[in-house]
Amino acid sequence: MPPIRPRGEEVREKDKNPDFKPRRWVVEVCHSWFNRFKKIVMRYEKMDRSYLELVMLAASIKVLRKINRKDCPNIIYG
């Protein structure tokens, strides 16, 4: 497992190398995606089951949006 970089190291690397792109952890990306769904972030649901269903729905929406539309022309996109 690669070590976690200290703060500011990515900024210094970007100053030296303009083609440098910071690497984000999968967890950070997932949290960013789920933060776009207000009902999940605020946790309005009282029951755990309802909350879990909303998380699964949000994940399904993100997966469908990532699918190349040319590969699956029969899917209705919202």
QUILIN-V325345 format. One record per helix or strand of 2 or more residues. SS is the DSSP state (alpha for helix, beta for strand). FROM is the first residue (numbers start at 1). LEN is the number of residues. Records with the same first field share a line. If there is no record, write none. Layout:
SS = FROM-LEN / FROM-LEN
This chain:
alpha = 9-8 / 26-9 / 38-5 / 48-19
